[in-house]
Amino acid sequence: MEPGEIIILNGVGSVGTSSTARALQAITAAPFLHIALDACIGILPKRMVGHPDGLTFDTHTAHRRLCVAIGSGPVVAPAMRGMRHAVAAMAAHGNNLIVDAVMLDQDKARDHRDLLSGCTRRFVALFAPLEVLEEREPARGERMVGLVRWPFDRVHRGMTYDLAIDTSSQTPEACARLICATFGV
């Protein structure tokens, strides 16, 4: 069986990874499944959210703006590693995937690259100015305000991408068309 093709969209919350993934699904020639790695948060026991062994949210101010630093404890790390392995297993079974991620360090990206080494994989950076992201964040309604500021300088540091897109000047549909045209999907 031929392994699937993988497109990994990496960016902070409110940058448009999920919207771009859905727009991309609508126009690719072959079917692509959308996997949001932060869905892992939804599978954690509720008691692990806000718990030092699970996910912690340290709210403080930075530059007179609300900033929420996210910490992950010993329950989250293996769950996220398992999600990366699940993505690799899906791809190994011939599924084309759009992976919606927030990779905050090179180790996670390296893990993705290693696990998906037998597949055609493309890494796409989605970014926008911090001011734009902080403007979008409260409009979403389902997330804590301040979540974009802390990872903003971390998410693309030291990363290598096949394509980078500024989502502040393009719709998710335009981003999807650019991805399709660039990679021929």
VENKAVEN-V912324 format. One record per residue. N is the residue number from 1. PSI is psi in whole degrees, -180 to 180 (NA if undefined). D_FIRST is the distance of its C-alpha to the first C-alpha in Angstrom with 2 decimals. Layout:
BEGIN
N;PSI;D_FIRST  N;PSI;D_FIRST
END
This chain:
BEGIN
1;134;0.00  2;134;3.79  3;157;6.34  4;168;9.15  5;140;12.50  6;133;15.40  7;118;19.08  8;119;21.51  9;118;24.99  10;129;27.61  11;165;31.20  12;166;34.05  13;149;34.84  14;3;36.38  15;-20;34.76  16;21;32.46  17;-46;28.96  18;-43;28.41  19;-41;30.18  20;-40;28.25  21;-45;24.89  22;-40;26.04  23;-38;27.33  24;-42;24.11  25;-36;22.15  26;-21;24.71  27;-7;24.24  28;147;20.71  29;-48;19.33  30;155;15.94  31;138;16.29  32;135;16.50  33;145;17.35  34;122;20.47  35;118;20.92  36;114;24.46  37;-26;24.78  38;-3;28.46  39;-19;27.57  40;-32;27.78  41;-39;31.53  42;-19;31.51  43;-6;30.04  44;148;32.71  45;139;35.74  46;-35;38.43  47;-14;40.73  48;-11;38.45  49;118;39.04  50;8;42.19  51;141;42.11  52;-25;42.05  53;-16;39.21  54;-116;37.11  55;133;37.61  56;152;40.99  57;107;42.51  58;105;45.46  59;129;47.41  60;-180;49.87  61;143;51.22  62;124;50.34  63;40;52.30  64;24;53.94  65;150;50.63  66;136;48.82  67;129;46.00  68;111;43.69  69;133;42.10  70;130;39.09  71;148;38.84  72;133;36.17  73;-169;37.07  74;-13;35.42  75;-34;33.75  76;-43;32.02  77;-50;30.58  78;-29;28.30  79;-44;27.34  80;-39;26.30  81;-41;24.45  82;-38;22.63  83;-41;21.80  84;-39;20.29  85;-36;18.14  86;-40;17.19  87;-45;16.15  88;-41;13.92  89;-42;12.39  90;-45;11.95  91;-39;10.29  92;-25;7.89  93;18;6.85  94;7;6.42  95;131;10.21  96;136;12.56  97;142;15.59  98;116;19.23  99;123;20.77  100;112;24.52  101;161;26.15  102;91;29.52  103;116;29.00  104;0;32.48  105;163;31.92  106;-27;30.01  107;-41;28.75  108;-42;26.63  109;-42;25.25  110;-41;24.62  111;-45;22.83  112;-49;20.51  113;-44;19.98  114;-48;19.38  115;-31;16.97  116;20;14.92  117;-25;15.37  118;2;11.76  119;159;11.61  120;119;13.93  121;139;16.68  122;133;20.10  123;125;23.14  124;125;25.80  125;127;29.30  126;127;31.20  127;164;34.88  128;158;38.32  129;147;41.86  130;-40;42.89  131;-40;45.64  132;-45;43.24  133;-41;40.96  134;-24;44.04  135;-39;45.23  136;-35;41.97  137;-52;41.68  138;-24;44.53  139;-23;43.59  140;-38;40.33  141;-28;42.38  142;1;39.76  143;158;39.80  144;138;42.53  145;134;44.43  146;-6;44.23  147;-21;40.55  148;-28;39.79  149;-47;42.57  150;-48;41.56  151;-8;37.94  152;-48;38.90  153;-6;39.75  154;-33;37.03  155;-33;33.77  156;-1;33.38  157;122;35.46  158;6;33.90  159;154;30.52  160;130;28.69  161;156;27.21  162;-21;25.57  163;142;27.79  164;134;30.81  165;130;32.31  166;111;35.73  167;-4;35.46  168;-22;39.25  169;6;39.66  170;147;36.62  171;162;35.40  172;-36;31.92  173;-41;31.21  174;-39;32.44  175;-42;30.33  176;-43;27.22  177;-39;28.21  178;-43;28.72  179;-47;25.28  180;-46;23.69  181;-40;25.95  182;-42;25.44  183;-2;21.64  184;38;21.14  185;NA;19.17
END
